[in-house]
Amino acid sequence: MEVIKTIKQTFTTVALLCALQTGVFAATMPETTVPHQYPAKYTPEYIKQITPAYKDVSKEEVFYVALDMLKDTEGMFSRNAILGNNLSQKPMKIEFRDLGLINQNYANFDALGWKKGKNLFIYINKKHKNAPAGALAALLAHEALHQDEFNSLAEETYAWTMEAFVWDEILKIYPESNQESSALVKRENTLKKLLEKGNYTNKYIKKAVVQNDGYKNLPSYSPGFDNL
């Protein structure tokens, strides 16, 4: 966890417009329906109890579960950011979208951060609508770090590393989230392998980010992310 702790100490502001290009993590599997999207603890009664805490960010119940699963993980920072502790000081809005309708270049992205005026949005590709809530939680942990119009290789490296750490933790707490038929789970497991290969540093994740065609025009650094 040392890389996360080190970057957190220097974290001052974060950037938006992370068009999470599938790049080296391109999903080739067709959309499938998973049998158990939520861990067993998330019964209808339990979800009803947690809904008031999350209803301002989305109309989609699965995002309530995903955000709740971030508790007691490295993703707590992201969870709090989504709930309003961000540069806009407002809850982010999360929804599933056909990203190709925003721009055809975004059609195969896994997620897209968007800023309208002072409001922040996270759009998740609708192909992930049936993904396990735990995989969505890891993706949200990444997306919530992007909060303004700037982006960089350093920022993406940090966000991908955060995503990998959160997925690693999610699997320890909720191992049933590892539903390998899901395209999003395949992405998360690829990130996890890069994290493990680098002995829980960003060494190989950083290489993957730099080699990703979706980020080829990004600067090395952006506000709050000055160390690649």
C-alpha positions in Angstrom: 0.0 0.0 0.0 3.0 2.3 0.2 2.5 3.8 -3.2 -1.1 4.8 -2.4 0.0 6.2 1.0 2.8 8.2 -0.6 0.7 9.7 -3.3 -2.1 10.5 -0.9 0.3 12.7 1.1 0.9 14.9 -1.9 -2.6 14.8 -3.3 -4.0 18.3 -3.5 -6.5 18.4 -6.3 -7.6 16.0 -9.0 -8.6 16.1 -12.6 -11.6 15.1 -14.8 -12.1 13.9 -18.3 -10.6 10.4 -17.7 -12.0 8.7 -20.7 -11.1 5.2 -19.5 -10.0 3.8 -22.8 -10.1 0.0 -22.8 -6.7 0.0 -24.6 -4.7 -2.9 -23.3 -7.7 -4.0 -21.3 -10.1 -4.2 -24.3 -13.0 -6.4 -23.5 -13.9 -8.9 -26.2 -16.5 -10.9 -24.3 -20.1 -10.2 -25.1 -22.4 -8.7 -22.5 -23.6 -11.4 -20.1 -26.1 -11.5 -17.3 -24.4 -12.4 -14.0 -26.4 -14.5 -11.5 -25.4 -12.8 -8.3 -24.6 -9.1 -8.8 -24.6 -8.3 -5.1 -22.8 -10.0 -2.2 -25.2 -11.9 0.1 -25.3 -9.3 2.8 -27.0 -6.9 0.4 -30.6 -8.1 0.9 -33.5 -5.9 -0.2 -34.0 -4.9 3.4 -30.3 -3.9 3.8 -30.3 -2.0 0.6 -33.4 -0.1 1.7 -31.5 0.9 4.9 -28.5 2.3 3.0 -30.5 4.0 0.2 -30.9 7.4 1.9 -27.1 7.8 2.1 -26.6 7.3 -1.6 -29.9 8.3 -3.4 -28.5 11.8 -4.4 -25.8 10.3 -6.6 -27.9 7.9 -8.8 -31.2 6.3 -9.5 -29.4 2.9 -10.0 -29.5 0.6 -6.9 -26.3 -1.2 -8.0 -24.3 2.0 -7.4 -25.6 2.2 -3.8 -24.2 -1.2 -3.2 -21.0 -0.4 -5.0 -20.4 2.7 -2.9 -21.3 0.9 0.3 -18.7 -1.8 -0.6 -16.0 0.9 -0.7 -16.3 1.3 3.1 -13.1 0.2 4.9 -11.1 0.0 1.7 -8.6 2.4 0.0 -11.6 3.6 -1.9 -13.1 5.5 1.1 -11.5 8.7 -0.3 -13.3 8.1 -3.6 -16.6 7.2 -1.9 -16.5 10.5 0.1 -15.6 12.4 -3.1 -18.7 11.0 -4.8 -20.9 11.9 -1.9 -19.8 15.5 -2.1 -16.3 15.9 -0.7 -14.9 17.0 -4.0 -13.9 20.2 -5.9 -17.6 21.0 -6.7 -18.7 20.4 -3.1 -21.7 18.6 -4.6 -22.5 14.9 -4.9 -21.3 13.5 -8.2 -24.0 11.9 -10.4 -23.5 8.4 -11.7 -25.4 6.6 -14.4 -25.0 4.0 -17.1 -24.8 5.5 -20.6 -24.2 4.5 -24.2 -21.0 6.4 -24.4 -21.0 6.3 -28.2 -23.9 8.7 -28.1 -21.8 11.3 -26.4 -19.0 10.8 -28.9 -18.4 7.8 -31.2 -14.8 7.9 -30.0 -16.0 7.0 -26.5 -18.1 4.0 -27.6 -15.6 1.4 -26.2 -14.5 3.2 -23.1 -15.4 1.6 -19.8 -16.3 4.9 -18.1 -16.2 8.6 -18.7 -15.9 11.5 -16.3 -17.8 14.6 -17.3 -18.1 18.1 -16.1 -21.1 20.4 -16.8 -20.7 23.8 -15.3 -19.9 23.1 -11.6 -21.4 19.6 -11.7 -19.5 16.4 -11.9 -20.8 13.2 -13.6 -19.5 9.6 -13.9 -20.9 7.7 -16.9 -20.3 4.0 -16.9 -20.6 2.1 -20.2 -24.0 0.4 -20.3 -22.3 -2.8 -21.3 -21.3 -3.1 -17.6 -24.8 -2.8 -16.3 -24.8 -6.5 -15.1 -21.3 -6.4 -13.7 -20.8 -7.4 -10.1 -21.2 -4.4 -7.7 -17.7 -5.1 -6.4 -16.1 -4.5 -9.9 -18.2 -1.3 -10.3 -16.9 -0.2 -6.9 -13.3 -0.5 -8.1 -14.1 1.4 -11.2 -15.8 4.2 -9.3 -12.8 4.4 -7.0 -10.8 5.3 -10.1 -13.3 7.7 -11.6 -14.0 9.7 -8.5 -10.4 11.0 -8.6 -11.0 13.0 -11.7 -12.7 16.3 -10.7 -11.6 19.0 -13.1 -10.8 19.5 -16.8 -7.1 18.4 -16.5 -5.7 15.0 -16.9 -2.3 13.4 -17.2 -0.3 10.2 -17.4 0.6 10.7 -13.7 -3.1 11.1 -12.8 -4.1 8.0 -14.7 -1.3 6.0 -13.1 -2.6 7.0 -9.7 -6.2 6.3 -10.6 -5.4 2.9 -12.1 -3.3 2.0 -9.1 -6.1 3.0 -6.8 -8.5 0.9 -8.8 -6.2 -2.2 -8.6 -5.8 -1.8 -4.8 -9.5 -1.5 -4.2 -10.3 -4.5 -6.4 -7.6 -6.5 -4.5 -9.4 -5.5 -1.2 -12.9 -6.2 -2.5 -11.9 -9.7 -3.4 -10.7 -10.4 0.1 -13.9 -9.1 1.6 -16.3 -10.2 -1.0 -14.6 -13.1 -3.0 -17.9 -13.8 -4.8 -17.4 -10.6 -6.8 -14.8 -12.5 -8.9 -17.3 -13.4 -11.6 -15.0 -14.0 -14.5 -17.7 -14.0 -17.2 -18.0 -10.2 -16.7 -15.9 -8.0 -19.0 -15.4 -5.5 -16.2 -14.1 -8.3 -13.9 -11.6 -9.3 -16.6 -10.4 -5.7 -16.6 -10.1 -5.6 -12.8 -8.2 -8.9 -12.7 -5.8 -7.6 -15.4 -5.1 -4.6 -13.2 -4.7 -6.8 -10.1 -2.1 -8.9 -11.9 -0.1 -5.9 -12.9 -0.2 -4.7 -9.3 1.0 -8.1 -8.0 3.7 -8.3 -10.7 5.0 -5.0 -9.5 5.1 -6.2 -5.9 2.2 -3.8 -5.0 3.8 -0.8 -6.6 2.7 1.1 -9.7 5.7 -0.1 -11.8 3.8 -2.2 -14.4 0.6 -0.2 -14.2 2.6 2.9 -15.1 4.0 1.1 -18.1 0.5 0.1 -19.2 -0.8 3.7 -18.9 2.1 5.1 -20.9 1.5 2.5 -23.6 -2.3 3.0 -23.8 -3.2 4.6 -27.1 -6.1 6.4 -25.4 -3.7 8.5 -23.4 -1.1 9.2 -26.0 -1.9 12.9 -26.1 -1.9 13.4 -22.4 0.8 15.5 -20.7 3.0 13.8 -18.1 1.6 15.8 -15.2 -1.6 17.7 -14.1 -2.5 19.7 -11.0 -2.1 17.6 -7.9 -0.3 14.8 -9.8 3.3 15.9 -10.3 5.1 12.6 -9.9 5.0 9.9 -12.5 
